[in-house]
Amino acid sequence: KKMIKMYVMKTCPYCAHVMKQVVGNPHFKVIDIGEDVHDMKEFLKLRDNNPAFDEEKATGDVCIPCYVREDGSVTLSSKDVGLEPLA
């Protein structure tokens, strides 16, 4: 089954906003990087090695919410995966 991985933290207002939109949606796997150190490590490895994060990292952004699509491509845009970002 195809699924979009969604890296978030409950304490992030942008994350909380999009997390509400995917409740019960089987196409999204929500991974709270604040819940488990292994998930945090997985996210940091992705962030440290993927050029999709370069712009946000340069401004000191944490880079969540972050989405890894079925094809492995990474986006930080909620709109890219059909969600409405926090205004």
C-alpha positions in Angstrom: 0.0 0.0 0.0 1.4 3.4 -1.0 1.9 5.9 1.8 3.4 9.3 2.5 5.6 9.5 5.5 5.0 12.7 7.5 7.6 13.8 10.0 6.1 16.0 12.6 6.2 17.1 16.3 3.0 17.6 18.3 4.5 20.8 19.8 4.9 22.4 16.4 1.8 24.5 15.5 2.4 23.9 11.7 2.6 20.1 12.4 -0.5 20.1 14.6 -2.5 21.9 11.9 -1.7 19.3 9.2 -1.9 16.3 11.6 -5.5 17.1 12.1 -6.1 16.8 8.4 -4.8 13.3 8.1 -6.5 11.6 11.0 -7.9 8.3 9.7 -6.3 8.8 6.3 -4.4 5.5 5.4 -2.3 7.3 2.8 -0.3 9.1 5.5 2.0 7.7 8.1 2.5 10.2 10.9 5.9 10.0 12.5 6.3 12.2 15.6 10.1 12.7 15.9 9.6 13.9 19.5 8.2 10.5 20.6 11.1 8.1 19.7 14.8 8.8 19.4 15.0 6.3 16.5 12.5 8.4 14.5 14.4 11.5 15.4 17.6 9.9 14.1 15.9 8.8 10.9 14.6 12.3 10.3 18.0 14.0 11.0 19.8 11.6 8.6 17.3 12.5 5.9 17.5 16.2 6.7 21.3 16.2 6.8 21.6 14.4 3.4 18.8 15.6 1.2 19.1 18.9 -0.7 15.3 19.5 -0.3 16.2 20.9 3.2 19.0 23.3 2.2 17.0 26.5 2.0 15.2 25.9 5.3 18.3 24.8 7.1 20.1 28.0 6.0 17.5 30.0 7.9 17.7 27.8 11.0 14.4 26.1 10.4 13.8 22.7 12.0 12.2 21.6 8.6 9.0 20.0 9.9 6.4 19.1 8.8 8.3 17.2 6.2 6.9 14.7 3.7 8.5 11.7 2.0 6.4 10.7 -1.0 5.9 7.1 -2.2 8.7 7.6 -4.8 11.2 8.7 -2.1 11.1 12.4 -3.0 11.0 14.9 -0.2 8.9 18.0 0.1 8.4 20.5 2.9 5.3 21.9 1.2 2.0 20.6 2.7 0.2 21.7 -0.5 2.5 19.3 -2.5 0.8 16.4 -0.7 -2.7 17.8 -0.9 -2.9 19.4 2.6 -3.7 22.9 3.6 -0.8 24.6 5.4 -1.3 26.8 8.4 -1.8 30.4 7.2 
